[in-house]
Amino acid sequence: LLHAGWAVAPGARFRSDAPPGIRITVSTLTADEAEPVAQAVATALEPPAGAARTYV
């Protein structure tokens, strides 16, 4: 998500009995940004076949 221009935080400090995840704060998200951030999350979850994951 960072490479796509979106900052997210690990969800661990915001959960008590939930599985690992990320937290995305949408309070400042505009309507025009909703679809691009959703697409970035979907892409991060399922990279294209044969694509290697890269981490910074």
LOVEXLO-466509 format. One record per residue: residue number from 1; residue in three letters; x, y negated, z of N, C-alpha, C in turn. Coordinates in steps of 0.2 Angstrom, whole numbers, plus 2048, in hexadecimal, padded with zeros to 3 digits. Atoms other than C-alpha are relative to their C-alpha. Layout:
<sites>
+-----+------+--------+---------+------+---------+----------+-------+--------+---------+------+
!  nr ! rest ! n_east ! n_north ! n_up ! ca_east ! ca_north ! ca_up ! c_east ! c_north ! c_up !
+-----+------+--------+---------+------+---------+----------+-------+--------+---------+------+
! NUM !  ALA !      X !       Y !    Z !       X !        Y !     Z !      X !       Y !    Z !
...
+-----+------+--------+---------+------+---------+----------+-------+--------+---------+------+
</sites>
This chain:
<sites>
+-----+------+--------+---------+------+---------+----------+-------+--------+---------+------+
!  nr ! rest ! n_east ! n_north ! n_up ! ca_east ! ca_north ! ca_up ! c_east ! c_north ! c_up !
+-----+------+--------+---------+------+---------+----------+-------+--------+---------+------+
!   1 !  LEU !    804 !     806 !  800 !     800 !      800 !   800 !    804 !     7FA !  800 !
!   2 !  LEU !    7FC !     806 !  800 !     80E !      7F4 !   804 !    803 !     7FF !  7F9 !
!   3 !  HIS !    7FE !     801 !  807 !     815 !      7F7 !   7F2 !    7FB !     7FD !  7FC !
!   4 !  ALA !    805 !     803 !  803 !     804 !      7F2 !   7EC !    7FE !     7F9 !  802 !
!   5 !  GLY !    801 !     806 !  7FD !     804 !      7E2 !   7F6 !    7FB !     7FF !  806 !
!   6 !  TRP !    805 !     800 !  7FA !     7F9 !      7E7 !   805 !    804 !     802 !  806 !
!   7 !  ALA !    7FD !     7FE !  7F9 !     7FF !      7E7 !   817 !    7FB !     804 !  804 !
!   8 !  VAL !    804 !     7FC !  7FC !     7F8 !      7F4 !   822 !    804 !     802 !  806 !
!   9 !  ALA !    7FD !     7FE !  7F9 !     7FC !      7FA !   834 !    7FE !     808 !  801 !
!  10 !  PRO !    802 !     7F9 !  7FD !     7FD !      80C !   83B !    7FA !     7FF !  805 !
!  11 !  GLY !    806 !     801 !  7FB !     7EC !      80F !   844 !    801 !     803 !  807 !
!  12 !  ALA !    7FF !     7FC !  7F9 !     7F4 !      818 !   853 !    7FF !     7FB !  806 !
!  13 !  ARG !    802 !     804 !  7FB !     7F3 !      809 !   85E !    7F9 !     7FE !  801 !
!  14 !  PHE !    807 !     802 !  800 !     7E1 !      806 !   85A !    7FB !     806 !  802 !
!  15 !  ARG !    804 !     7FA !  800 !     7DB !      818 !   85D !    801 !     803 !  807 !
!  16 !  SER !    7FF !     7FC !  7F9 !     7D8 !      823 !   86D !    800 !     807 !  7FE !
!  17 !  ASP !    801 !     7F9 !  802 !     7D2 !      834 !   866 !    7FF !     801 !  7F9 !
!  18 !  ALA !    802 !     800 !  807 !     7D2 !      832 !   854 !    807 !     803 !  7FC !
!  19 !  PRO !    7FA !     7FE !  803 !     7DE !      83A !   847 !    804 !     7FA !  7FD !
!  20 !  PRO !    7FC !     805 !  803 !     7EC !      830 !   83F !    7FD !     7FD !  7FA !
!  21 !  GLY !    803 !     804 !  805 !     7E7 !      822 !   833 !    803 !     7FA !  7FF !
!  22 !  ILE !    7FE !     806 !  800 !     7EA !      811 !   82E !    7FA !     7FB !  802 !
!  23 !  ARG !    805 !     805 !  7FE !     7E1 !      801 !   833 !    801 !     7FA !  7FB !
!  24 !  ILE !    800 !     806 !  805 !     7DC !      7F4 !   826 !    7FB !     7FB !  802 !
!  25 !  THR !    805 !     805 !  7FE !     7D5 !      7E4 !   82C !    7FE !     7FC !  7FA !
!  26 !  VAL !    803 !     803 !  805 !     7C9 !      7DD !   820 !    7FD !     7F9 !  801 !
!  27 !  SER !    803 !     806 !  7FE !     7C4 !      7CD !   829 !    801 !     7FA !  7FB !
!  28 !  THR !    7FE !     805 !  805 !     7CD !      7C2 !   81C !    800 !     802 !  7F9 !
!  29 !  LEU !    800 !     7FD !  807 !     7CA !      7CD !   80D !    7FA !     7FD !  7FC !
!  30 !  THR !    805 !     803 !  804 !     7C1 !      7C4 !   7FF !    7FC !     806 !  7FC !
!  31 !  ALA !    803 !     7FB !  804 !     7B4 !      7CD !   7F4 !    804 !     802 !  7FA !
!  32 !  ASP !    7FC !     7FF !  806 !     7C0 !      7CC !   7E5 !    806 !     805 !  802 !
!  33 !  GLU !    7FB !     7FB !  7FE !     7CD !      7D6 !   7F0 !    7FE !     807 !  802 !
!  34 !  ALA !    802 !     7FA !  7FD !     7C2 !      7E4 !   7F6 !    801 !     806 !  7FB !
!  35 !  GLU !    7FF !     7FA !  805 !     7C3 !      7EF !   7E6 !    808 !     801 !  7FF !
!  36 !  PRO !    7F9 !     7FF !  801 !     7D6 !      7EC !   7E4 !    803 !     804 !  806 !
!  37 !  VAL !    7FE !     7FD !  7FA !     7D9 !      7F1 !   7F6 !    7FE !     807 !  801 !
!  38 !  ALA !    803 !     7F9 !  800 !     7CE !      800 !   7F5 !    804 !     805 !  7FB !
!  39 !  GLN !    7FC !     7FC !  805 !     7D7 !      806 !   7E5 !    807 !     801 !  802 !
!  40 !  ALA !    7F9 !     7FF !  7FD !     7E8 !      803 !   7EE !    800 !     806 !  805 !
!  41 !  VAL !    801 !     7FA !  7FB !     7E2 !      80F !   7FC !    7FF !     806 !  7FD !
!  42 !  ALA !    801 !     7FA !  804 !     7DC !      81C !   7F0 !    806 !     802 !  7FD !
!  43 !  THR !    7FA !     7FF !  804 !     7EC !      81B !   7E6 !    805 !     803 !  805 !
!  44 !  ALA !    7FB !     7FE !  7FB !     7F6 !      81D !   7F6 !    7FE !     807 !  803 !
!  45 !  LEU !    802 !     7FA !  7FE !     7EC !      82C !   7FB !    801 !     806 !  7FB !
!  46 !  GLU !    800 !     7FB !  805 !     7ED !      835 !   7EB !    805 !     7FD !  7FA !
!  47 !  PRO !    7FB !     803 !  806 !     7FD !      830 !   7E0 !    7FF !     804 !  7FA !
!  48 !  PRO !    801 !     7FD !  806 !     7FC !      835 !   7CE !    804 !     807 !  800 !
!  49 !  ALA !    7FC !     7FA !  801 !     801 !      847 !   7CA !    807 !     800 !  7FE !
!  50 !  GLY !    7F9 !     800 !  801 !     813 !      84A !   7CA !    804 !     7FA !  802 !
!  51 !  ALA !    7FD !     806 !  7FE !     817 !      839 !   7D1 !    803 !     801 !  807 !
!  52 !  ALA !    7FD !     7FF !  7F9 !     823 !      839 !   7E0 !    7FF !     7FA !  804 !
!  53 !  ARG !    802 !     805 !  7FB !     81F !      82F !   7EF !    807 !     7FC !  802 !
!  54 !  THR !    7FA !     804 !  7FE !     82B !      821 !   7F3 !    7FF !     7FC !  806 !
!  55 !  TYR !    801 !     803 !  7FA !     82E !      819 !   804 !    805 !     7FA !  800 !
!  56 !  VAL !    7FB !     805 !  7FF !     837 !      809 !   809 !    803 !     801 !  806 !
+-----+------+--------+---------+------+---------+----------+-------+--------+---------+------+
</sites>
